Amino acid sequence: MSESAAPISGLIYPFVNFGILVGALFYFLKTPTKAFVKGRHDTLKEQLDSVQAKLVDAQKQYQEYSQRLSSMDAEVAALIQQIRTDAESTKVKVVTEAKRMADQIVIDSKRTAESLMGEFKDQVRADLANRVIARTEHLLKDRMTGDVREQLKKDFSKQMESSR
């Protein structure tokens, strides 16, 4: 029995020493450990509260941006429709104005052509008359004798005197 008691008694002292160490550590470290755990708990609670507040703010911002985005889609669609309507009315105005201007150009062109044609006719007539007169003068000079000239001068003078 002593052989088996020796190993047990050899184990009891280290266990007793270990128990005393644990008890002393518990006694002396109880308050600082409690303070550390409480401080850590408070820090984690504050961080958790801060994260929850940020989460609430983020959710509010998400909802606000989602509403803005959905309203932007409606605004963009309305703007696109307005632009299309404006473009169509502008197109109609431009086409109408272009037709009006084209009609005016045609009218002005006809007037100008008629005016130029009239001037050309007058110029051709004047040129033709000048050529006829020059040719007639040339023929008269060549074919007219002195007696005929004298008779023409007398007739012309009489007509001039009678017209006064």
C-alpha positions as protocol buffer text, in pm:
chain_id: "A"
residue {
  index: 1
  type: MET
  ca { x: 0 y: 0 z: 0 }
}
residue {
  index: 2
  type: SER
  ca { x: 278 y: 228 z: 58 }
}
residue {
  index: 3
  type: GLU
  ca { x: 396 y: 188 z: -294 }
}
residue {
  index: 4
  type: SER
  ca { x: 63 y: 287 z: -432 }
}
residue {
  index: 5
  type: ALA
  ca { x: 14 y: 556 z: -167 }
}
residue {
  index: 6
  type: ALA
  ca { x: 338 y: 720 z: -257 }
}
residue {
  index: 7
  type: PRO
  ca { x: 237 y: 795 z: -610 }
}
residue {
  index: 8
  type: ILE
  ca { x: -95 y: 936 z: -493 }
}
residue {
  index: 9
  type: SER
  ca { x: 65 y: 1147 z: -220 }
}
residue {
  index: 10
  type: GLY
  ca { x: 317 y: 1262 z: -479 }
}
residue {
  index: 11
  type: LEU
  ca { x: 26 y: 1378 z: -692 }
}
residue {
  index: 12
  type: ILE
  ca { x: -169 y: 1546 z: -415 }
}
residue {
  index: 13
  type: TYR
  ca { x: 86 y: 1818 z: -343 }
}
residue {
  index: 14
  type: PRO
  ca { x: 104 y: 1941 z: -701 }
}
residue {
  index: 15
  type: PHE
  ca { x: -278 y: 1943 z: -720 }
}
residue {
  index: 16
  type: VAL
  ca { x: -298 y: 2135 z: -393 }
}
residue {
  index: 17
  type: ASN
  ca { x: -36 y: 2379 z: -517 }
}
residue {
  index: 18
  type: PHE
  ca { x: -223 y: 2412 z: -846 }
}
residue {
  index: 19
  type: GLY
  ca { x: -552 y: 2475 z: -655 }
}
residue {
  index: 20
  type: ILE
  ca { x: -385 y: 2740 z: -439 }
}
residue {
  index: 21
  type: LEU
  ca { x: -241 y: 2905 z: -753 }
}
residue {
  index: 22
  type: VAL
  ca { x: -579 y: 2902 z: -925 }
}
residue {
  index: 23
  type: GLY
  ca { x: -748 y: 3039 z: -611 }
}
residue {
  index: 24
  type: ALA
  ca { x: -490 y: 3316 z: -572 }
}
residue {
  index: 25
  type: LEU
  ca { x: -516 y: 3404 z: -938 }
}
residue {
  index: 26
  type: PHE
  ca { x: -895 y: 3406 z: -916 }
}
residue {
  index: 27
  type: TYR
  ca { x: -887 y: 3624 z: -605 }
}
residue {
  index: 28
  type: PHE
  ca { x: -638 y: 3878 z: -740 }
}
residue {
  index: 29
  type: LEU
  ca { x: -743 y: 3880 z: -1107 }
}
residue {
  index: 30
  type: LYS
  ca { x: -1119 y: 3868 z: -1053 }
}
residue {
  index: 31
  type: THR
  ca { x: -1169 y: 4247 z: -1045 }
}
residue {
  index: 32
  type: PRO
  ca { x: -932 y: 4338 z: -1335 }
}
residue {
  index: 33
  type: THR
  ca { x: -1074 y: 4052 z: -1545 }
}
residue {
  index: 34
  type: LYS
  ca { x: -1429 y: 4168 z: -1472 }
}
residue {
  index: 35
  type: ALA
  ca { x: -1329 y: 4526 z: -1559 }
}
residue {
  index: 36
  type: PHE
  ca { x: -1162 y: 4409 z: -1882 }
}
residue {
  index: 37
  type: VAL
  ca { x: -1458 y: 4194 z: -1984 }
}
residue {
  index: 38
  type: LYS
  ca { x: -1704 y: 4475 z: -1895 }
}
residue {
  index: 39
  type: GLY
  ca { x: -1495 y: 4731 z: -2087 }
}
residue {
  index: 40
  type: ARG
  ca { x: -1470 y: 4496 z: -2385 }
}
residue {
  index: 41
  type: HIS
  ca { x: -1845 y: 4433 z: -2363 }
}
residue {
  index: 42
  type: ASP
  ca { x: -1918 y: 4806 z: -2351 }
}
residue {
  index: 43
  type: THR
  ca { x: -1683 y: 4872 z: -2645 }
}
residue {
  index: 44
  type: LEU
  ca { x: -1843 y: 4596 z: -2852 }
}
residue {
  index: 45
  type: LYS
  ca { x: -2192 y: 4722 z: -2758 }
}
residue {
  index: 46
  type: GLU
  ca { x: -2101 y: 5077 z: -2863 }
}
residue {
  index: 47
  type: GLN
  ca { x: -1955 y: 4951 z: -3191 }
}
residue {
  index: 48
  type: LEU
  ca { x: -2264 y: 4737 z: -3249 }
}
residue {
  index: 49
  type: ASP
  ca { x: -2491 y: 5037 z: -3178 }
}
residue {
  index: 50
  type: SER
  ca { x: -2282 y: 5251 z: -3414 }
}
residue {
  index: 51
  type: VAL
  ca { x: -2297 y: 4985 z: -3687 }
}
residue {
  index: 52
  type: GLN
  ca { x: -2674 y: 4953 z: -3639 }
}
residue {
  index: 53
  type: ALA
  ca { x: -2715 y: 5333 z: -3665 }
}
residue {
  index: 54
  type: LYS
  ca { x: -2502 y: 5335 z: -3980 }
}
residue {
  index: 55
  type: LEU
  ca { x: -2708 y: 5046 z: -4116 }
}
residue {
  index: 56
  type: VAL
  ca { x: -3029 y: 5240 z: -4054 }
}
residue {
  index: 57
  type: ASP
  ca { x: -2880 y: 5548 z: -4223 }
}
residue {
  index: 58
  type: ALA
  ca { x: -2759 y: 5337 z: -4515 }
}
residue {
  index: 59
  type: GLN
  ca { x: -3105 y: 5181 z: -4554 }
}
residue {
  index: 60
  type: LYS
  ca { x: -3263 y: 5528 z: -4550 }
}
residue {
  index: 61
  type: GLN
  ca { x: -3016 y: 5649 z: -4812 }
}
residue {
  index: 62
  type: TYR
  ca { x: -3078 y: 5336 z: -5017 }
}
residue {
  index: 63
  type: GLN
  ca { x: -3452 y: 5396 z: -5009 }
}
residue {
  index: 64
  type: GLU
  ca { x: -3403 y: 5764 z: -5093 }
}
residue {
  index: 65
  type: TYR
  ca { x: -3171 y: 5684 z: -5384 }
}
residue {
  index: 66
  type: SER
  ca { x: -3404 y: 5408 z: -5502 }
}
residue {
  index: 67
  type: GLN
  ca { x: -3692 y: 5655 z: -5504 }
}
residue {
  index: 68
  type: ARG
  ca { x: -3480 y: 5912 z: -5682 }
}
residue {
  index: 69
  type: LEU
  ca { x: -3370 y: 5652 z: -5934 }
}
residue {
  index: 70
  type: SER
  ca { x: -3724 y: 5537 z: -6003 }
}
residue {
  index: 71
  type: SER
  ca { x: -3838 y: 5898 z: -6033 }
}
residue {
  index: 72
  type: MET
  ca { x: -3537 y: 5967 z: -6258 }
}
residue {
  index: 73
  type: ASP
  ca { x: -3650 y: 5688 z: -6489 }
}
residue {
  index: 74
  type: ALA
  ca { x: -3989 y: 5856 z: -6514 }
}
residue {
  index: 75
  type: GLU
  ca { x: -3826 y: 6197 z: -6562 }
}
residue {
  index: 76
  type: VAL
  ca { x: -3592 y: 6062 z: -6829 }
}
residue {
  index: 77
  type: ALA
  ca { x: -3885 y: 5900 z: -7009 }
}
residue {
  index: 78
  type: ALA
  ca { x: -4080 y: 6227 z: -6988 }
}
residue {
  index: 79
  type: LEU
  ca { x: -3779 y: 6424 z: -7115 }
}
residue {
  index: 80
  type: ILE
  ca { x: -3729 y: 6182 z: -7402 }
}
residue {
  index: 81
  type: GLN
  ca { x: -4097 y: 6212 z: -7495 }
}
residue {
  index: 82
  type: GLN
  ca { x: -4078 y: 6592 z: -7470 }
}
residue {
  index: 83
  type: ILE
  ca { x: -3765 y: 6598 z: -7687 }
}
residue {
  index: 84
  type: ARG
  ca { x: -3933 y: 6376 z: -7944 }
}
residue {
  index: 85
  type: THR
  ca { x: -4239 y: 6600 z: -7946 }
}
residue {
  index: 86
  type: ASP
  ca { x: -4023 y: 6911 z: -7978 }
}
residue {
  index: 87
  type: ALA
  ca { x: -3816 y: 6750 z: -8252 }
}
residue {
  index: 88
  type: GLU
  ca { x: -4129 y: 6655 z: -8445 }
}
residue {
  index: 89
  type: SER
  ca { x: -4277 y: 7005 z: -8416 }
}
residue {
  index: 90
  type: THR
  ca { x: -3942 y: 7155 z: -8514 }
}
residue {
  index: 91
  type: LYS
  ca { x: -3926 y: 6918 z: -8810 }
}
residue {
  index: 92
  type: VAL
  ca { x: -4273 y: 7027 z: -8920 }
}
residue {
  index: 93
  type: LYS
  ca { x: -4176 y: 7394 z: -8880 }
}
residue {
  index: 94
  type: VAL
  ca { x: -3852 y: 7346 z: -9074 }
}
residue {
  index: 95
  type: VAL
  ca { x: -4025 y: 7156 z: -9355 }
}
residue {
  index: 96
  type: THR
  ca { x: -4302 y: 7416 z: -9373 }
}
residue {
  index: 97
  type: GLU
  ca { x: -4052 y: 7700 z: -9375 }
}
residue {
  index: 98
  type: ALA
  ca { x: -3840 y: 7523 z: -9637 }
}
residue {
  index: 99
  type: LYS
  ca { x: -4145 y: 7475 z: -9860 }
}
residue {
  index: 100
  type: ARG
  ca { x: -4241 y: 7839 z: -9815 }
}
residue {
  index: 101
  type: MET
  ca { x: -3887 y: 7949 z: -9897 }
}
residue {
  index: 102
  type: ALA
  ca { x: -3875 y: 7717 z: -10200 }
}
residue {
  index: 103
  type: ASP
  ca { x: -4205 y: 7859 z: -10326 }
}
residue {
  index: 104
  type: GLN
  ca { x: -4074 y: 8211 z: -10270 }
}
residue {
  index: 105
  type: ILE
  ca { x: -3752 y: 8125 z: -10455 }
}
residue {
  index: 106
  type: VAL
  ca { x: -3954 y: 7989 z: -10748 }
}
residue {
  index: 107
  type: ILE
  ca { x: -4170 y: 8303 z: -10753 }
}
residue {
  index: 108
  type: ASP
  ca { x: -3862 y: 8529 z: -10732 }
}
residue {
  index: 109
  type: SER
  ca { x: -3689 y: 8323 z: -11002 }
}
residue {
  index: 110
  type: LYS
  ca { x: -3990 y: 8357 z: -11233 }
}
residue {
  index: 111
  type: ARG
  ca { x: -4001 y: 8733 z: -11172 }
}
residue {
  index: 112
  type: THR
  ca { x: -3629 y: 8764 z: -11233 }
}
residue {
  index: 113
  type: ALA
  ca { x: -3651 y: 8547 z: -11545 }
}
residue {
  index: 114
  type: GLU
  ca { x: -3943 y: 8752 z: -11678 }
}
residue {
  index: 115
  type: SER
  ca { x: -3760 y: 9073 z: -11601 }
}
residue {
  index: 116
  type: LEU
  ca { x: -3441 y: 8948 z: -11765 }
}
residue {
  index: 117
  type: MET
  ca { x: -3642 y: 8818 z: -12061 }
}
residue {
  index: 118
  type: GLY
  ca { x: -3810 y: 9158 z: -12098 }
}
residue {
  index: 119
  type: GLU
  ca { x: -3472 y: 9333 z: -12080 }
}
residue {
  index: 120
  type: PHE
  ca { x: -3328 y: 9086 z: -12329 }
}
residue {
  index: 121
  type: LYS
  ca { x: -3622 y: 9138 z: -12568 }
}
residue {
  index: 122
  type: ASP
  ca { x: -3584 y: 9514 z: -12536 }
}
residue {
  index: 123
  type: GLN
  ca { x: -3213 y: 9485 z: -12598 }
}
residue {
  index: 124
  type: VAL
  ca { x: -3267 y: 9256 z: -12897 }
}
residue {
  index: 125
  type: ARG
  ca { x: -3533 y: 9492 z: -13037 }
}
residue {
  index: 126
  type: ALA
  ca { x: -3308 y: 9793 z: -12985 }
}
residue {
  index: 127
  type: ASP
  ca { x: -3015 y: 9610 z: -13140 }
}
residue {
  index: 128
  type: LEU
  ca { x: -3231 y: 9492 z: -13430 }
}
residue {
  index: 129
  type: ALA
  ca { x: -3373 y: 9843 z: -13478 }
}
residue {
  index: 130
  type: ASN
  ca { x: -3021 y: 9991 z: -13473 }
}
residue {
  index: 131
  type: ARG
  ca { x: -2906 y: 9735 z: -13731 }
}
residue {
  index: 132
  type: VAL
  ca { x: -3212 y: 9795 z: -13948 }
}
residue {
  index: 133
  type: ILE
  ca { x: -3157 y: 10171 z: -13929 }
}
residue {
  index: 134
  type: ALA
  ca { x: -2787 y: 10133 z: -14002 }
}
residue {
  index: 135
  type: ARG
  ca { x: -2858 y: 9899 z: -14292 }
}
residue {
  index: 136
  type: THR
  ca { x: -3133 y: 10126 z: -14422 }
}
residue {
  index: 137
  type: GLU
  ca { x: -2906 y: 10428 z: -14390 }
}
residue {
  index: 138
  type: HIS
  ca { x: -2634 y: 10244 z: -14574 }
}
residue {
  index: 139
  type: LEU
  ca { x: -2875 y: 10139 z: -14850 }
}
residue {
  index: 140
  type: LEU
  ca { x: -3024 y: 10488 z: -14874 }
}
residue {
  index: 141
  type: LYS
  ca { x: -2681 y: 10647 z: -14901 }
}
residue {
  index: 142
  type: ASP
  ca { x: -2581 y: 10407 z: -15172 }
}
residue {
  index: 143
  type: ARG
  ca { x: -2904 y: 10425 z: -15374 }
}
residue {
  index: 144
  type: MET
  ca { x: -3031 y: 10776 z: -15312 }
}
residue {
  index: 145
  type: THR
  ca { x: -2959 y: 11042 z: -15565 }
}
residue {
  index: 146
  type: GLY
  ca { x: -2913 y: 11412 z: -15503 }
}
residue {
  index: 147
  type: ASP
  ca { x: -3266 y: 11503 z: -15619 }
}
residue {
  index: 148
  type: VAL
  ca { x: -3429 y: 11254 z: -15382 }
}
residue {
  index: 149
  type: ARG
  ca { x: -3226 y: 11394 z: -15096 }
}
residue {
  index: 150
  type: GLU
  ca { x: -3337 y: 11744 z: -15165 }
}
residue {
  index: 151
  type: GLN
  ca { x: -3700 y: 11635 z: -15188 }
}
residue {
  index: 152
  type: LEU
  ca { x: -3672 y: 11448 z: -14852 }
}
residue {
  index: 153
  type: LYS
  ca { x: -3521 y: 11753 z: -14684 }
}
residue {
  index: 154
  type: LYS
  ca { x: -3802 y: 11972 z: -14807 }
}
residue {
  index: 155
  type: ASP
  ca { x: -4071 y: 11724 z: -14699 }
}
residue {
  index: 156
  type: PHE
  ca { x: -3908 y: 11692 z: -14356 }
}
residue {
  index: 157
  type: SER
  ca { x: -3889 y: 12068 z: -14313 }
}
residue {
  index: 158
  type: LYS
  ca { x: -4255 y: 12109 z: -14403 }
}
residue {
  index: 159
  type: GLN
  ca { x: -4358 y: 11843 z: -14156 }
}
residue {
  index: 160
  type: MET
  ca { x: -4158 y: 12010 z: -13884 }
}
residue {
  index: 161
  type: GLU
  ca { x: -4312 y: 12348 z: -13954 }
}
residue {
  index: 162
  type: SER
  ca { x: -4662 y: 12212 z: -13958 }
}
residue {
  index: 163
  type: SER
  ca { x: -4614 y: 12028 z: -13629 }
}
residue {
  index: 164
  type: ARG
  ca { x: -4528 y: 12353 z: -13449 }
}
